[in-house]
Amino acid sequence: MVCDEIAVKIGAKFKRDRSRAEVLTGTVGGIGVTVAKPMTFMNLSGGPVGALRRFYKVPPERIVVLHDDLDIPFGGIKLKLGGGDGGHNGLRSITSALGSKDYHRVRLGIGRPPGRMDPADYVLHDFSAAERKELPDLVERGTNAVAVLVAGGLAAAQNEFH
């Protein structure tokens, strides 16, 4: 959803790529960017990310990954460079494919599962009605966080969104 919002802001359309991702190119804050949405299962997203990294010859520290995060309350946004996967299988796949943990992360909070619900089930369940109402704002803020990160750097994005 955030990638689709970025596409609207850039004014470009996604095209299917050999990397098993939909890809678009454009500019954010005067800086050329390539935005990719892996079309694999999230747990296998490292394959497309790694293929695009090799094709574009981009160092890991210039890659931005947007992902859900159980440890941030719903609607919260945190940004960082590097770190562990925190049990997130998509991040584990990307780290393995890149051979590095040193890529930027825009972490979109989804909150913890209620009660004893299995986190794996929780991340696959539908958003509540209240969350669906707030989702457009989270998507907009996530899009803006990426733009500030790309154009102004990590410290500027953290100052604005933390």
C-alpha positions in Angstrom: 0.0 0.0 0.0 2.8 2.4 0.8 4.5 1.6 -2.4 1.3 2.3 -4.3 1.1 5.7 -2.6 4.7 6.4 -3.5 3.9 5.6 -7.1 1.1 8.1 -7.1 3.4 10.8 -5.7 6.1 10.0 -8.2 3.6 9.9 -11.0 4.9 6.6 -12.4 3.4 3.1 -12.8 4.7 -0.2 -11.7 5.9 -2.6 -14.3 6.6 -6.3 -13.8 10.3 -7.1 -13.7 12.4 -10.3 -14.2 13.4 -10.0 -10.6 9.9 -11.2 -9.5 8.9 -7.7 -8.4 6.9 -4.8 -9.8 9.3 -1.9 -10.3 9.1 1.8 -11.1 11.7 4.6 -11.4 11.3 8.2 -10.7 12.5 11.0 -8.4 11.9 11.9 -4.7 13.1 15.2 -3.6 15.2 15.5 -6.8 16.9 12.2 -6.2 16.5 9.3 -8.6 14.8 6.2 -7.0 13.7 2.8 -7.9 10.7 1.4 -6.0 10.1 -2.3 -6.0 7.2 -4.4 -4.7 8.3 -8.1 -4.4 5.6 -10.3 -5.9 6.8 -13.3 -3.8 5.6 -14.3 -0.4 7.0 -11.9 2.2 9.2 -14.7 3.6 10.9 -14.9 0.2 11.2 -11.2 -0.5 15.0 -11.4 -0.3 15.2 -13.0 -3.8 13.8 -10.0 -5.7 15.5 -7.5 -3.5 18.9 -9.2 -4.0 18.3 -9.5 -7.8 17.5 -5.8 -8.1 20.4 -4.8 -5.9 22.8 -6.7 -8.2 21.2 -5.3 -11.4 21.3 -1.7 -10.2 24.6 -2.2 -8.3 23.2 -0.5 -5.2 25.1 -0.9 -1.9 22.9 -2.2 0.9 23.1 1.1 2.8 21.2 2.8 0.0 18.3 0.3 0.2 15.1 1.2 2.1 12.8 -1.6 3.2 9.3 -0.9 4.5 7.8 -3.5 6.8 5.3 -4.2 9.5 6.6 -4.3 13.0 4.8 -6.0 16.0 6.9 -4.1 18.5 5.5 -0.7 17.5 1.9 0.2 18.4 -0.5 0.4 15.5 0.1 3.6 13.6 3.6 4.3 14.8 6.6 4.7 12.5 10.2 4.2 13.4 13.3 4.4 11.1 16.7 2.9 11.5 19.8 1.7 9.7 20.8 -1.9 10.2 19.8 -4.2 13.1 18.5 -7.7 13.5 15.4 -9.3 12.0 13.5 -9.5 15.2 11.9 -12.7 14.1 10.6 -11.1 10.9 11.1 -13.7 8.2 10.9 -11.2 5.4 13.8 -9.2 6.9 15.7 -12.5 7.5 15.3 -13.3 3.8 16.4 -9.8 2.7 19.4 -9.8 5.0 20.5 -13.2 3.7 20.1 -12.1 0.0 22.0 -8.8 0.6 24.7 -10.4 2.7 24.3 -7.5 5.1 22.1 -6.1 7.8 23.1 -2.5 6.9 20.0 -1.3 5.0 17.5 1.3 6.0 14.2 0.2 7.5 10.9 2.1 7.7 9.0 0.2 10.4 5.3 0.6 10.3 3.7 -0.4 13.6 0.9 -3.0 13.7 1.0 -3.7 17.5 1.2 -6.9 19.4 -1.3 -9.7 19.0 -4.1 -9.8 21.6 -3.9 -12.4 24.4 -2.1 -15.5 23.4 -2.7 -15.2 19.7 0.2 -16.6 17.6 2.1 -13.7 16.0 2.2 -15.6 12.7 -1.6 -15.7 12.7 -1.8 -12.1 13.8 0.2 -10.6 11.0 -2.0 -12.5 8.5 -5.4 -11.4 9.9 -7.4 -8.5 8.6 -7.2 -5.1 10.2 -10.0 -4.2 12.6 -12.5 -1.6 11.5 -10.8 1.1 13.7 -7.4 0.2 12.2 -8.8 0.3 8.6 -10.0 3.8 9.4 -6.5 4.8 10.4 -4.7 2.9 7.7 -4.8 5.7 5.0 -3.0 8.1 7.5 -0.4 5.4 8.3 0.2 4.9 4.6 0.5 8.6 4.0 3.0 9.0 6.9 5.0 6.0 5.7 5.2 7.5 2.3 6.4 10.8 3.7 8.9 9.1 5.9 10.5 7.4 2.9 10.6 10.8 1.1 12.3 12.5 4.0 14.7 9.6 4.4 15.7 9.7 0.8 16.0 13.5 0.4 17.2 14.5 3.9 18.8 11.4 5.4 18.1 9.2 8.4 18.6 11.8 11.2 16.1 14.2 9.5 13.6 11.4 9.0 13.9 10.2 12.6 13.5 13.7 14.0 10.3 14.2 12.0 8.7 10.8 12.5 9.8 9.4 15.9 
